[in-house]
Amino acid sequence: MPYGYYNDGGAHPLVWAVLCFVALLFAGGVVLVIMMLMHQRGAPLQTPPEVRMADALRILDERFARGEVDEDEYTKRRALLRS
């Protein structure tokens, strides 16, 4: 005759397997929700070419304004980016 609470914790092995499976599903769900929230807050995975070109032109303008590139190099690179 078993004594104690639930036969001293000696549950059927199938019960332990089901509990482990449920715990893994829960942990996977938590990770999935965190990944979805991070993706929504970040930048899109691919930016359109127009945005990339505008960013490149903006960076080139900033470098020219800081004096990192001279006028000849600036005009050559600007013409290259616009073509």
Buried (B, 14 or more C-beta within 10 A) or exposed (E): EEEEEEEEEEEEEEEEEEEEEEEEEEEEEEEEEEEEEEEEEEEEEEEEEEEEEEEBBEEBEEBBEEEEBEEEEBEEBBEEEEE
